[in-house]
Structures are given as structure tokens and as C-alpha cells.
Amino acid sequence: FEVPRIVRTHAHNPCVIVIISREDNMSTSSVSNEKWTLQSRPEGFFSASKNSTKVTEEIDLSSLAEEEIIVKVETLSVDAFLRTMLDEEAYHGSISLGNTLPALGIGTIIAAGTSAKLAVGSKCIGMMGAQTYAKLTPGEMGPMKLMKFPGVPEEASLGLLGLTTGLTAWVGMFRVFPGGPKKGETVVVTAAAGAVGMIAAQLAMITGARVIGVAGGGKKKKQKGGGGVW
């Protein structure tokens, strides 16, 4: 994705984190939004130049519905599952041609409707889309208020502490399997080179268990769960 300016990236998380910065040219009544939209469905690898286009639009801040919010997008996570959403039929939900490309992100609320559940000035996390400003209505699936953890950078909530990555791995390892694995036991982790599997394997190793990771292909076998995984 093209963004105004990349400040830094985090290669050691199981997804790509892009922190963006831009100069604000906000008026009292509208903001200029730059977004990437899906123009054609990719066959194989996604091509930004072939399958998408950048669009600029004005978002009116004075005509929000009661629960709507406007979020200034500051951080985006480019996750593998987003590619599947570009197909016509997708497990995670497909987007229509012409719609904004999906992307989980973190941002600051700059405007809110009269009955909005999130306050102006607060940080939130959720499906923001590949854009500089997002007009959203919070619901059960987000966006939701960003939880802050002492000593942890906020972008970790899109990676190691993400709902679809680290937290899913922890719940699967220690809640779905009551008490978690024990020292000396053998734990088998499928999709061990994936965003969830890599973390699940490391969590299992911490307990002293022997971890066997299942992954497809030579490259994935080399990176499954980090060192110490069979």
C-alpha cells in the first residue's frame, strides 16, 4: 500500500506493521481522505498497480449519524488473511469491487456523532481500511477502544498482542486446552508458520513441552514457531 510516509516497520512480528504520518489539512467541516480501492480481483499475487487505485475524497464532519465516528488512521497491519478477502468468495468475508481495501489498524477519533460510544481524542483499533481517515460505526466487531499495556508499544496490539494473532494463540493454548501443556508433554501445532501458529508454538515451548510444528513447504518449515520446534 502507498501511504503518506513510512516511519518504521516491524519485521519481527507475524505481520507487517506500517506506521504512517501525514500533515493535517483539516478544516472545521471536512477532511481529505486518501484511500486504496479494489478495481479488479487478483489472480494469484496481489498487484497494487493492477488490482487497485488510489482515490481522494472529502469526508464531511458535520453530517455524522448518531453513532458514527471519524478516525485518523495512524497504524495499519498488512495481514495474510486480507488477501483472501479480495476474492469473490472468501472465508473472512469478501469486499466488493470499488470498495476500500481491508486493513486492521489503530487511529485517533477526531469527530463523533451525538450518541457515539467512543469519545473524540481516544484511540481505537479495528478494521480501518487502507486509507488516511475512516468513517465507521462501532459494533460488536469493532472498532473498539485500544487497550494500553505498560511498557508495550501500541502497535503490538496488531501483532503479538493482536486479537487475531497472539490472543487467539494464548486462548487456544491455555483456555481451550484447560491448564495448558505440561513439561515433558508433546504438543502438535498445525499451521506453525502462520501468525497464530508461530506464537502458539512459542507459548507451548515456554511451558517446557516438546513442540512439533506442522507446516507446508520448505520455507515455512524453516520459520515455523522459531527455534526449538520440531
Number of C-alpha atoms within 10 A of each C-alpha: 15 12 17 12 12 14 9 10 12 14 10 10 17 22 18 17 24 22 21 17 15 12 7 9 9 9 10 9 11 14 19 16 16 19 22 24 23 21 19 17 18 18 10 7 8 14 13 16 10 12 18 22 16 17 12 12 10 12 17 15 18 12 12 19 14 13 16 20 27 23 26 23 26 20 23 29 24 19 19 13 14 18 18 16 19 24 18 13 11 14 9 12 13 16 20 17 17 13 14 22 24 25 19 21 26 28 25 20 21 16 20 26 20 13 12 17 17 21 18 16 13 13 23 23 25 21 18 29 22 26 26 25 24 22 20 19 19 18 10 6 8 14 23 17 18 16 10 12 11 6 6 10 9 18 21 16 23 27 24 20 20 18 14 15 24 24 18 17 25 18 14 15 21 15 11 10 10 10 9 17 20 15 12 11 12 15 19 16 22 18 20 26 24 19 25 26 24 25 27 30 30 19 21 28 22 12 14 14 18 21 22 20 23 19 20 12 8 8 10 15 18 13 15 28 31 16 11 13 22 13
